Amino acid sequence: MLPHRENLPPWLLCRGEIHEGSDIDLIIAGDFRERFFERIGRILELTDLPVEPLVYAPEEFEAMKASKNPFIEEVLRTGIEL
């Protein structure tokens, strides 16, 4: 079970066309206690799919939103809420 929060659902970012080297960009904000790279490893262990997870604590995600981080703005604008 992933420690995501109801008010911060996982996001899927889809860009361009699917090709052989495509992966799934998955953005998750949740109550993670691990370091950033350990969080990513935790998600990668759950699947054999070509996933590129970005895993944030809620405070990190909210800070990036508040600072108008271009990547997070794109996720919120064009991503698919799961």
N, C-alpha and C positions, 0 to 999 in steps of 0.2 A: 504494500500500500504506500502510495506517495503522500508525503505530508503537505499537499497543496491546500490552499485556503479557498473557501467558497467564493469570497469576493475577489479572488485572483485566480481565475480559471486558467488552465493550460492553453497556450496558443500554438497554432501551427502556421508557419510562414511559408507561403507558396510563391515562388517567383519563376517566371520564364517557363520554358518547356521541359518536359521530362526527357532525360537521355540516360545513357548507360551509367554515367558517373553521378547521377542525381542522388541526393540524400534528402532526408526529412529534417527540416529545421524545427525544433520543438523548444518552446520557451516555457519554463515552469517557474512560478514563484511559490514558495512554500516554506514551512517551518523547518528548514534544514539546519543542522548543527555542524555538518562537516565543512571543511574548507572547500572553496570553489571547485577545484579539480577533482576532489573526492566525490562531490555531488554528481559531477558529470559521469564519473566511473560508476556510481550507484545506478544511474539511469541506463547506461550502456549495458550493464549486467542483466537488465530485464528483457532485452530483445536481441534478435539477430538481424533486425532490419537496419538499413543504412541511416541511422539517426545521428543528427548533430544537435545534442541537447545543450541548452543554455539554462542554467539552474540558479535562481536567485532567491535570497531571503526576501521577505516582503519589504523590509526597509530599503534594501538595495534597489529593488524594482521601483518602489515609489520615489526614491531619490533620483533615479534615472528619468522617470516621468517628469518630475519637478524641474529637472535641469534641461528638459527638452532634448534628451539624447536622441539623435537622428535615427538610430537603429530601432529603439523602443517606439518612437513615434511611427515609424513604418510598420512595425508589428501591430500596433494598435489601430492603424489606419487600414492596412491591407491583409492582416493575418486573419486566420479563422479561429474563432474561439471554440475550444473543444468542451 
